[in-house]
Structures are given as structure tokens and as C-alpha cells.
């Protein structure tokens, strides 16, 4: 275990009004033992993302490419003893990978440049266990370069996964030597392929070929990334983005991006990674509340630390031909989207290339179906053109498609209401909400109601909102709707509101 230090700037305590300045960069604050609960809540209500965290959050939907020697051995974790000549994709087309993702609405892709087996998808000068000794392109190929080039060509952001665990390296377990080796490989990836937008570490720490375990030099890894790629987020075993805690694709119903700074157990991440997708560590994830009042009032410091929810489109993370019929359906992917992006988390969907070096047709079909459903669902916001009434101010901001503007309450009120009057009755079953997280995340409880005759009835309710909250509920038909903010940390700041009807692939 290790304690992550996030001293990236102290926050300034400002009142929450329509004119409040954004707190971008104020993503850490210490708490003294003398501060009261009210003072701690005020501090929490002003912790906000850094610029790089904000940019990452706006991506919403990203992709993993698990690809390597495991693709050709039909395994999930390699031993590190595999012959590099096994790696020989016959039709590798990185542009097809990127085009598939772009067509699906994905904004960033991450390549497993080196998995636990130590096989490198670029011709690293620090090991022979790489593509330079494969049959592919007679050892002259470079998967990292082809993907990075395709991303630049198509306007896609690019990230790398580099496993610290290396089951091939003979110096793994000699901590100083291996850390130098790892830094050299990391430097190759961060200097030879243009801009890198995300570096993803899973923290796996098993035995090397000599039977020894490694003590990773995390601080040195982070410092190198900040030096060579300062805009890149460092995810999972890193200070910018955390793992949600399950690989099911389903995040928490209550998800706070503001977290107490505590101990990070990289062993837990390693133990729970690439397991059965239905296995949820630490109990029922939907019932966990990691950043609620009861947690933060006991904290020594607070940090903005958003969640990433990862899942594979298939049962496995690497391609296996016998799973071609087990690709998640478009409807399942939509459900995952609502339960990750729609729960204040980023969605990282793994789409493994096959032995040809292509995304399989079944995966492409399912992604296309997902995109079709989402596009149809969010094509029409029935709140557009509605008459809005509020006991707060700047209510029109919730329909201006600008997350920098926002509605808020008057004075120091922590509760408020927005009433939406449509021009004619509409049937809806989806509510979309977004906070202006550039200020912070504040909303703790809300209720969404509709007028049925002369009676207001509850359509749905929730706790946290954050960057985005999507709620599905039984269809209701009405002209009159209202959103009630029932609890908030200081004044709520709602930037966007949408009313939609969930589509189907056959609509």
C-alpha cells in the first residue's frame, strides 16, 4: 500500500453564486482537525478537477485494445516465455480499429503496448521480447506507431497501457534495475509517438521469471509522465483517475468525484483485474458511497479523483474465436453506457483485435447498434422550447448546451426547483442532468416529478449528479415536469437538463 499525495494547489473558499469563478486546478485541499463539519463541507464544495481531469471527463467514452502475443496463444495472461514469432497478424489495420471506435462515438483509445507477459508491441531497444523478433513485417513493424498515426489522422486521442509486471524480464524483482528498465520503456512510448493523452497502469505485481516480486517506483513513473506528457492523465494506479472497483461496466448509484485521500492498494487492483465480469469486489458496488458526508468529515484531506468503469465487449479481454458468438448485444452496451457514463463515470470499453489484426465483424455490428440506439434516444430533447420557471436564477442555462453556464439558487439556499412546461404532452422515460463540475460536485439528492391531472407524482429520484447523470424510468406522459434539488453542498450548479424517450434498434 502507498499513500498518494495530491498537493496540486489549495482551494480558495468562495461563495456559490451565478458569478462564482471556476475552481479548475483546485483539486486538492488539506483539512485540519480544528475545522467543523460545516467548514469541511464548504471545502468539499469547492474541490474541482484539474484541466487534464476535466478534459478526460468530457471524453465520456473511451476504448481499450487488448492485443499481443496472448491473441495468438488464446490466453488471457501470458507466461513471458512465448516465442515472439507467434505474433503474426495477417491483415493488421490500425485505421480500421480507430474508424470502428470513432463511428461508435468513442473519443480516445488505449493500446496494451506491453501486457504482463512482457511482449512489446513496439521495437523497444531494451528487450528482445518484442515485435522486432516477430514474423510480422519481418520484424520491421511497430503496432504503437501504426495506431498513434491512425489516431492523429482521424482526430482520435491516444493512450498507452504499460504493464509494470513483466514475466519475461530477468531483472524483474531487482527493484532499482527494473525500475530503470521500466522508465526507459516508458520514455520510449512517451517520446517517439507524438501526443499521449492517457497512461494506464493496473498495478499487477506478480513474480518474475526469477521468482521475485518488484517494488515499483511509482513516484518516478509519475514524474516522468508529467515531464514528457504533461497533459496526459495517469489512470487507475495513478493520481488522476481511479478504478470504479469492478469490471462489470456498472458504476455506483452514488458516485462522488471528491474523495478522501487515503491508501491505495495496488494489490487489490491486481487481484480483481481481468476476472469474471460479474464479480464485484467489496460487496455491492451500488450501495457504496465513497465520498458522502460521513466519509469526508473524517478525512485529513480531499482530492478530485473521478471514476473510470471498464468492461470488455466480450467475456475475455483478449480475442478468442470461441467468444465470437458471445459479444455483448447493442442493448447490453446501452445499459452499460447508462450505468457508467450515466453514473458520473468514464466508460472504458475493451474491443480486442483478432488474429488478423482487425476488429471482428460481430464487435463492429454490436457497436454500430449501440450507437444507433444512443443517437436516436438523444436526438430529441423534449425540454427544448419549454417554458422554464425557477426559484433560482439563470434557469435558461440548463438548455443552452453549454456546460460552463449554469442555474443556481438564490442566496445561500441549498435546495431549489425547476419547473418545465412543454407546449404539448410528451412521453418520456429518460432524464439527463449535468453539474458544472468546473466549480465542484455538489448535488446530494434530487427528485424528478410529473403532473398527472392535478397531482404531482414521482417519475424518478437520485443522489449524486456530477459530470453526467442519466436516469431511466417507466414512461410517463405529461406537459408539466419539475426537478427538485433536495440536498446540496452549498448552492447547486446545474448546467444541463434533458428529457428523452429511450429508443430501440428497430425504431
For each residue, the residues with C-beta under 8 A, 3 or more apart:
1: 263 264 265 266 267
2: 218 263 264 266
3: 261 262 263 264
4: 239 261 264
5: 261
6: 27 28 239 261 301 303 305
7: 28
8: 25 27 28 50
9: 25 26 27 28
10: 26 28 29 30
11: 23 26 28 29 43 46 47 48
12: 23 26 46
13: 42 43 46
14: 20 21 23 46
15: 20 412 490
16: 20 45 408 439 442 490 491 493
17: 20 408 491
18: 393 394 406 408
19:
20: 14 15 16 17 439 493
21: 14
22: 48 404 436 438 439
23: 11 12 14 26 46 47 48 438 439 440
24: 48 49 50 51 54 438
25: 8 9 48 50 51
26: 9 10 11 12 23 29 46 47 48
27: 6 8 9 47 48 49 50 53 303 304
28: 6 7 8 9 10 11 47 261 301 302 303 304
29: 10 11 26 43 46 47 301 302 303
30: 10 300 301
31: 35 40 43 299 300 301 302
32: 35
33:
34:
35: 31 32 39 40 43
36: 39 40
37: 40 41 293 297
38: 41 42
39: 35 36 42 43
40: 31 35 36 37 43 44 296 297 299
41: 37 38 44 45 293 296 297 489 490
42: 13 38 39 45 46 489 490
43: 11 13 29 31 35 39 40 46 47 302
44: 40 41 47 258 296 302 440 489
45: 16 41 42 440 442 489 490
46: 11 12 13 14 23 26 29 42 43 439 440
47: 11 23 26 27 28 29 43 44 258 302 303 304 440
48: 11 22 23 24 25 26 27 304 437 438 439 440
49: 24 27 53 54 57 257 304 306 437 438
50: 8 24 25 27 53 54 240 304
51: 24 25 54 55 231
52: 55 56 231 232 233 240
53: 27 49 50 56 57 233 240 241 304 306
54: 24 49 50 51 57 58 437 438
55: 51 52 58 59 231 233
56: 52 53 59 198 233 240 241 306 346
57: 49 53 54 60 306 346 437 467
58: 54 55 467
59: 55 56 62 107 108 157 346
60: 57 107 341 346 347 468
61: 104 105 106 107 337 341 346 347 349
62: 59 106 107 108 109 110 157 159 198 346 347 348 349
63: 101 104 106 108 109 110 348 349 350 351
64: 109 110 112 161 310 312 317 348 349 350 351
65: 97 109 110 111 112 147 350 351 352 353
66: 70 112 115 312 317 318 319 350 352
67: 71 111 112 121 143 318 319 352 353 357
68: 71 78 87 112 114 115 117 119 121 318
69: 72 73 78 82 84 86 87 117 119
70: 66 73 74 75 76 77 78 115 117 318
71: 67 68 87 89 318 319 352 353 354 355
72: 69 86 87 88 355
73: 69 70 78 82 86
74: 70 320 321
75: 70 78 318
76: 70 274 316 317 318
77: 70 115 116 117 274
78: 68 69 70 73 75 82 115 116 117 119 167
79: 82 117 167
80: 116 117 118 119 129 166 167 168 169 208 209
81: 167 168 209
82: 69 73 78 79 86 117 119
83: 86
84: 69 87 119 128 129 130 131 133 134
85: 88 133 134 135
86: 69 72 73 82 83 134
87: 68 69 71 72 84 119 131 134 135 136
88: 72 85 134 135 136
89: 71 92 136 353 355 356 357
90: 355 356 357
91: 356 357 358
92: 89 136 141 143 146 353 356 357 358
93: 96 97 357 358
94: 97 98 143 146 147 149 150
95: 98 99 150 153 154
96: 93 99 100 358 359
97: 65 93 94 100 101 109 147 150 351 353 358 359
98: 94 95 101 102 109 147 150 151 153 154 156
99: 95 96 102 103 154
100: 96 97 103 104 351 359 363 364 367
101: 63 97 98 104 106 109 156 351 367
102: 98 99 105 106 154 155 156
103: 99 100 367 368 371
104: 61 63 100 101 367 368 370 371
105: 61 102 371 374
106: 61 62 63 101 102 109 156 349
107: 59 60 61 62 156 157
108: 59 62 63 156 157 158 159 197 198
109: 62 63 64 65 97 98 101 106 147 151 156 157 158 159
110: 62 63 64 65 158 159 160 161 198 200 348
111: 65 67 121 143 144 147 158 159 160 161
112: 64 65 66 67 68 115 121 161 163
113: 120 121 122 143 144 160 161 162 189
114: 68 118 119 120 121 161 162 163 166 185
115: 66 68 70 77 78 112 118 119 161 163
116: 77 78 80 163 165 166 167 204 206
117: 68 69 70 77 78 79 80 82 167 168
118: 80 114 115 127 129 163 166 167 168 169
119: 68 69 78 80 82 84 87 114 115 129 130 168
120: 113 114 123 124 127 129 130 131 185
121: 67 68 111 112 113 114 130 131 142 143 144
122: 113 130 131 142 143 144 145 188 189 192
123: 120 130 131 132 139 141 142
124: 120 127 130 132 185 188
125: 188
126: 181 184 185 188
127: 118 120 124 130 168 169 185
128: 84 132 133
129: 80 84 118 119 120 133 168
130: 84 119 120 121 122 123 124 127 133 134
131: 84 87 120 121 122 123 134 136 137 139 141 142 143
132: 123 124 128 139 140
133: 84 85 128 129 130 139
134: 84 85 86 87 88 130 131 139 141
135: 85 87 88 138 139
136: 87 88 89 92 131 139 141
137: 131 140 141
138: 135
139: 123 131 132 133 134 135 136
140: 132 137
141: 92 123 131 134 136 137 146
142: 121 122 123 131 145 146
143: 67 92 94 111 113 121 122 131 146 147
144: 111 113 121 122 147 148 160 189 193
145: 122 142 148 149 192 193
146: 92 94 141 142 143 149 150
147: 65 94 97 98 109 111 143 144 150 151 158
148: 144 145 151 152 158 193 194
149: 94 145 146 152 153
150: 94 95 97 98 146 147 153 154 156
151: 98 109 147 148 154 155 156 157 158
152: 148 149 155 158 194
153: 95 98 149 150
154: 95 98 99 102 150 151
155: 102 151 152
156: 98 101 102 106 107 108 109 150 151
157: 59 62 107 108 109 151 197 198
158: 108 109 110 111 147 148 151 152 193 194 195 196 197
159: 62 108 109 110 111 196 197 198 199 200 232
160: 110 111 113 144 189 196 198 199 200
161: 64 110 111 112 113 114 115 199 200 201 202
162: 113 114 182 185 186 189 199 200 201
163: 112 114 115 116 118 166 202 204
164: 182 201 203 204 205 214 216 221 237
165: 116 172 204 205 206 208 214 270
166: 80 114 116 118 163 169 172 178 182 208
167: 78 79 80 81 116 117 118 172 206 207 208 209
168: 80 81 117 118 119 127 129 209
169: 80 118 127 166 172 178 181 208 209
170: 208 209 210
171: 174 177 178 181
172: 165 166 167 169 178 208 209 210 212 214
173: 178 207 208 210 211 212 213 214
174: 171 177 178 212
175: 178 179 214 215 216 217
176: 179 180
177: 171 174 180 181
178: 166 169 171 172 173 174 175 181 182 214
179: 175 176 182 183 214 216 217 220
180: 176 177 183 184
181: 126 169 171 177 178 184 185
182: 162 164 166 178 179 185 186 216 217 221
183: 179 180 186 187 217 220 221 224
184: 126 180 181 187 188
185: 114 120 124 126 127 162 181 182 188 189
186: 162 182 183 189 190 199 221 224 225
187: 183 184 190 191 224 228
188: 122 124 125 126 184 185 191 192
189: 113 122 144 160 162 185 186 192 193 196
190: 186 187 193 196 199 224 225 228 229 232
191: 187 188 228
192: 122 145 188 189
193: 144 145 148 158 189 190 196
194: 148 152 158
195: 158 229 231
196: 158 159 160 189 190 193 199 229 232
197: 108 157 158 159 231 232 233
198: 56 62 108 110 157 159 160 232 233 234 235 241
199: 159 160 161 162 186 190 196 225 229 232 233 234 235 238
200: 110 159 160 161 162 235 236
201: 161 162 164 221 234 235 236 237 238
202: 161 163 236 237 269 270 273
203: 164 216 236 237 266 267 269 270
204: 116 163 164 165 269 270 273
205: 164 165 213 214 216 266 267 270
206: 116 165 167 213 270
207: 167 173 210 211 212 213
208: 80 165 166 167 169 170 172 173 211 212 213 214
209: 80 81 167 168 169 170 172
210: 170 172 173 207
211: 173 207 208
212: 172 173 174 207 208
213: 173 205 206 207 208
214: 164 165 172 173 175 178 179 205 208
215: 175
216: 164 175 179 182 203 205 221 266
217: 175 179 182 183 220 221
218: 2 221 222 237
219: 222 223
220: 179 183 217 223 224
221: 164 182 183 186 201 216 217 218 224 225
222: 218 219 225 226 234 238 239
223: 219 220 226 227
224: 183 186 187 190 220 221 227 228
225: 186 190 199 221 222 228 229 232 234
226: 222 223 229 230
227: 223 224 230
228: 187 190 191 224 225
229: 190 195 196 199 225 226 232
230: 226 227
231: 51 52 55 195 197
232: 52 159 190 196 197 198 199 225 229
233: 52 53 55 56 197 198 199 238 240 241
234: 198 199 201 222 225 238 239 240 241
235: 198 199 200 201 238 240 241 242 308
236: 200 201 202 203 241 242 243 269 308
237: 164 201 202 203 218 264 266 269
238: 199 201 222 233 234 235 241
239: 4 6 222 234 305
240: 50 52 53 56 233 234 235 305
241: 53 56 198 233 234 235 236 238 305 306 307 308 346
242: 235 236 259 305 306 307 308
243: 236 269 307 308 310
244: 251 252 255 285 307 308 309 310 340 345
245: 272 280 281 282 285 288
246: 250 272 279 280 281 285 309
247: 272 273 274 275 277 279 310 311 312
248: 277 278 279 280 311
249: 277 309 310 311 336 339 340 347 349
250: 246 285 286 309 336 339 340 343
251: 244 255 285 307 309 339 340 343 344 345
252: 244 255 285 286 288 289 290 307 343
253: 286 287 343 462 463
254: 288 289 292 463 464
255: 244 251 252 290 291 307 343 344 345 464 466
256: 259 289 290 291 292 344 441 464 466
257: 49 291 304 305 306 307 344 437 441 466 467
258: 44 47 291 296 302 303 304 305 440 441
259: 242 256 262 290 291 295 302 303 304 305
260: 291 295 296 298 299 300 301 302 303
261: 3 4 5 6 28 299 300 301 302 303
262: 3 259 299
263: 1 2 3
264: 1 2 3 4 237
265: 1 268 269
266: 1 2 203 205 216 237 269 270
267: 1 203 205 270 271
268: 265 271 272 281
269: 202 203 204 236 237 243 265 266 272 273
270: 165 202 203 204 205 206 266 267 273
271: 267 268
272: 245 246 247 268 269 275 279 281
273: 202 204 247 269 270
274: 76 77 247 317
275: 247 272 279
276: 279
277: 247 248 249 311 312 315
278: 248
279: 246 247 248 272 275 276
280: 245 246 248 283 284 285
281: 245 246 268 272
282: 245 285 288
283: 280 287 288
284: 280 287 288
285: 244 245 246 250 251 252 280 282 288
286: 250 252 253
287: 253 283 284
288: 245 252 254 282 283 284 285
289: 252 254 256 292 294 295 463
290: 252 255 256 259 295
291: 255 256 257 258 259 260 295 296
292: 254 256 289 295 296 444
293: 37 41 296 297 444
294: 289 297 298
295: 259 260 289 290 291 292 298 299
296: 40 41 44 258 260 291 292 293 299 302
297: 37 40 41 293 294
298: 260 294 295
299: 31 40 260 261 262 295 296 302
300: 30 31 260 261
301: 6 28 29 30 31 260 261
302: 28 29 31 43 44 47 258 259 260 261 296 299
303: 6 27 28 29 47 258 259 260 261
304: 27 28 47 48 49 50 53 257 258 259
305: 6 239 240 241 242 257 258 259
306: 49 53 56 57 241 242 257 344 345 346 467
307: 241 242 243 244 251 252 255 257 344 345 346
308: 235 236 241 242 243 244 345 346 347 348
309: 244 246 249 250 251 339 340 343 345 346 347 348
310: 64 243 244 247 249 347 348 349 350
311: 247 248 249 277 336 340 347 348 349 350
312: 64 66 247 277 315 316 317 349 350 352
313: 327 328 333 349 350 351 352 363 366 367
314: 317 319 320 323 326 327 328 350 352 363
315: 277 312 323 326
316: 76 312 319 320 323 352
317: 64 66 76 274 312 314 350 352
318: 66 67 68 70 71 75 76 352
319: 66 67 71 314 316 323 352 353 354 355 360
320: 74 314 316 323
321: 74 324 354 355
322:
323: 314 315 316 319 320 326 327
324: 321 327 360 362
325: 362
326: 314 315 323
327: 313 314 323 324 360 362 363 366
328: 313 314 332 333 336 366
329: 332 333 366 369
330: 333 334 366 367 368 369 370 372 373 505
331: 334 335 369 373 505
332: 328 329 335 336
333: 313 328 329 330 336 337 349 366 367 369 370
334: 330 331 337 338 370 373 374
335: 331 332 338 339
336: 249 250 311 328 332 333 339 340 347 349
337: 61 333 334 340 341 342 347 370 374
338: 334 335 341 342 343 470 472
339: 249 250 251 309 335 336 342 343
340: 244 249 250 251 309 311 336 337 343 345 346 347
341: 60 61 337 338 345 346 347 468 470
342: 337 338 339 468 469 470 471
343: 250 251 252 253 255 309 338 339 340 469 470
344: 251 255 256 257 306 307 441 464 465 466 467 468 469
345: 244 251 255 306 307 308 309 340 341
346: 56 57 59 60 61 62 241 306 307 308 309 340 341
347: 60 61 62 249 308 309 310 311 336 337 340 341
348: 62 63 64 110 308 309 310 311
349: 61 62 63 64 106 249 310 311 312 313 333 336
350: 63 64 65 66 310 311 312 313 314 317
351: 63 64 65 97 100 101 313 359 363 367
352: 65 66 67 71 312 313 314 316 317 318 319
353: 65 67 71 89 92 97 319 356 357 358 359
354: 71 319 321 357 358 359 360
355: 71 72 89 90 319 321
356: 89 90 91 92 353
357: 67 89 90 91 92 93 353 354
358: 91 92 93 96 97 353 354
359: 96 97 100 351 353 354 363 364
360: 319 324 327 354 363 364
361: 364 365
362: 324 325 327 365 366
363: 100 313 314 327 351 359 360 366 367
364: 100 359 360 361 367 368
365: 361 362 368 369
366: 313 327 328 329 330 333 362 363 369 370
367: 100 101 103 104 313 330 333 351 363 364 370 371
368: 103 104 330 364 365 371 372
369: 329 330 331 333 365 366 372 373 505
370: 104 330 333 334 337 366 367 373 374
371: 103 104 105 367 368 374 375
372: 330 368 369 375 376 505
373: 330 331 334 369 370 376 377 503 504 505
374: 105 334 337 370 371 377 378
375: 371 372 378 379
376: 372 373 379 503 507
377: 373 374 430 500 501 502 503
378: 374 375 381 432 498 500
379: 375 376
380: 500 501
381: 378 384 399 432 498 499 500
382: 386 422 426 428 499 500 501
383: 386 398 399 420 422 481 497 498 499
384: 381 399
385: 422 423
386: 382 383 399 420 421 422 423
387: 420 421
388: 395 396 398 399 418 419 420 421
389: 395 418 419 421
390: 393 395 407 416 417 418 419
391: 409 410 416 417
392: 395 407 408 409 410 413 416 418
393: 18 390 407 408 409 410
394: 18 397 405 406 407 408
395: 388 389 390 392 398 407 418
396: 388 399 400
397: 394 400 402 405 406 407 495
398: 383 388 395 406 407 418 494 495 496 497
399: 381 383 384 386 388 396 496 497
400: 396 397 405
401: 496
402: 397 405 495
403: 434 436 438 495 496
404: 22 436 438 495
405: 394 397 400 402 436 495
406: 18 394 397 398 435 436 439 493 494 495
407: 390 392 393 394 395 397 398 416 418 493 494 495
408: 16 17 18 392 393 394 416 491 492 493 494
409: 391 392 393 413 414 415 416 485 488 491 492
410: 391 392 393 413
411:
412: 15 490 491
413: 392 409 410 416 491
414: 409 485 487 488 489 490 491 492
415: 409 484 485 486 487 488
416: 390 391 392 407 408 409 413 484 485 492
417: 390 391 482 483 484 485
418: 388 389 390 392 395 398 407 482 483 494 497
419: 388 389 390 480 481 482
420: 383 386 387 388 480 481 482 483 497 499
421: 386 387 388 389 479 480
422: 382 383 385 386 425 426 478 479 480 481
423: 385 386 479
424: 479
425: 422 477 478 479
426: 382 422 477 478 479 499 501
427: 475 476 477 501
428: 382 431 475 476 477 481 499 500 501
429: 472 473 474 475 476 500 501 502
430: 377 470 471 472 473 498 499 500 501 502
431: 428 448 459 460 469 470 471 473 483 497 498 499 500
432: 378 381 468 469 470 496 497 498 499 500
433: 443 446 465 468 469 471 483 494 496 497 498
434: 403 465 467 468 469 494 495 496 497
435: 406 441 442 443 465 466 467 492 493 494 495
436: 22 403 404 405 406 439 493 494 495
437: 48 49 54 57 257 440 441 466 467
438: 22 23 24 48 49 54 403 404
439: 16 20 22 23 46 48 406 436 442 493
440: 23 44 45 46 47 48 258 437 489 493
441: 256 257 258 344 435 437 464 465 466
442: 16 45 435 439 488 489 490 491 492 493
443: 433 435 446 464 465 485 487 488 492 494
444: 292 293 463 464 486 487 488 489
445: 461 462 463 485 486 487
446: 433 443 461 462 463 465 483 484 485 486
447: 458 460 461 483 484 486
448: 431 458 459 460 461 471 473 481 482 483 484
449: 456 457 458 459 481 482 483 484
450: 456 457 459 476 478 480 481 482
451: 454 455 456 457 478 479 480 481
452: 455 456 457 476 478
453:
454: 451
455: 451 452
456: 449 450 451 452 482
457: 449 450 451 452 476
458: 447 448 449 461
459: 431 448 449 450 473 474 476 481
460: 431 447 448 471 472 473
461: 445 446 447 448 458
462: 253 445 446 465 469 471
463: 253 254 289 444 445 446
464: 254 255 256 344 441 443 444 469
465: 344 433 434 435 441 443 446 462 468 469 494
466: 255 256 257 344 435 437 441 469
467: 57 58 257 306 344 434 435 437
468: 60 341 342 344 432 433 434 465
469: 342 343 344 431 432 433 434 462 464 465 466
470: 338 341 342 343 430 431 432
471: 342 430 431 433 448 460 462
472: 338 429 430 460 502
473: 429 430 431 448 459 460 476
474: 429 459
475: 427 428 429 501
476: 427 428 429 450 452 457 459 473
477: 425 426 427 428
478: 422 425 426 450 451 452 481
479: 421 422 423 424 425 426 451
480: 419 420 421 422 450 451
481: 383 419 420 422 428 448 449 450 451 459 478 499
482: 417 418 419 420 448 449 450 456
483: 417 418 420 431 433 446 447 448 449 494 497
484: 415 416 417 446 447 448 449
485: 409 414 415 416 417 443 445 446 488 492 494
486: 415 444 445 446 447
487: 414 415 443 444 445
488: 409 414 415 442 443 444 485 491 492
489: 41 42 44 45 414 440 442 444
490: 15 16 41 42 45 412 414 442
491: 16 17 408 409 412 413 414 442 488
492: 408 409 414 416 435 442 443 485 488
493: 16 20 406 407 408 435 436 439 440 442
494: 398 406 407 408 418 433 434 435 436 443 465 483 485 497
495: 397 398 402 403 404 405 406 407 434 435 436
496: 398 399 401 403 432 433 434
497: 383 398 399 418 420 431 432 433 434 483 494
498: 378 381 383 430 431 432 433
499: 381 382 383 420 426 428 430 431 432 481
500: 377 378 380 381 382 428 429 430 431 432
501: 377 380 382 426 427 428 429 430 475
502: 377 429 430 472
503: 373 376 377 507
504: 373 507
505: 330 331 369 372 373
506:
507: 376 503 504
